[in-house]
Amino acid sequence: MTMRKILAANFKTNHTRASTRAYVKALDEGMGAMGYEGEVYLFPPATALDRFETANDIRVGAQNAYPTVKGSFTGEIGLEQLEEFGIETVLLGHSERRHLLGESQSFIANKFAWFKERDFRIIYCIGEPLEVREEGDEAVRRYLVEQFEGIDTSYEKLILAYEPVWAIGTGKTATPELIEKTHAQIKQLCDAPLLYGGSVKPANIADILAVPGCDGALIGTASWEVESMLAMLSQVKG
Ligand code: PGA
């Protein structure tokens, strides 16, 4: 059985409410025109979350949320805000939240358990910084094992994304050999669908998706222009 690849677009702190709406419309039309049948996840900024009427399988998720229905958590959004728009997918463990915003593994594991309890699809990101990669495979394995601490690796609505920190937003993509090797290490720890992320773009996506053990891609920079996203979707084969 060949599994259809999973593509996900992470807008980060880009796009407005208006431009997200225009993007979704163009993406939906483009997917229809190419007869794209797979699912595409889209993570707009929180201010652009909405219910979108689409003919194709575009699933809007939150880039982050706080493990609460509502309450006093300044600057955060909780379940009440997500439910208003029927959001059922959340991205957790992204390296920018781990490293720029200082989210600890135990806090991320807390969020994971909370959103799992509420039946969310969770795209869970893991990946090592450069200094760990430079120490070699065993150091990478140990680092990744720690990022599974407190995480239910058998959760059926889990999708993993392996994103080496040194490849995110840097233009430096991991080689297919390195992705294959690391994905094999990760698959021994968890056999959920596994995406690769880190400078994926139209020029390299076909090679990356062809890597054995790569079930899709989580794309930042190259997903922000809808033409570029469609150029990547057009290279996805069943
Ligand atoms: P990038 O980001 O494609 O810009 O490297 C990937 C990500 O952070 O998910």
Boltz pocket constraint, residues with backbone or C-beta under 6 A from the ligand:
constraints:
  - pocket:
      binder: B
      contacts: [[A, 10], [A, 163], [A, 167], [A, 168], [A, 169], [A, 170], [A, 171], [A, 197], [A, 198], [A, 199], [A, 200], [A, 218], [A, 219], [A, 220], [A, 221], [A, 222]]
      max_distance: 6.0
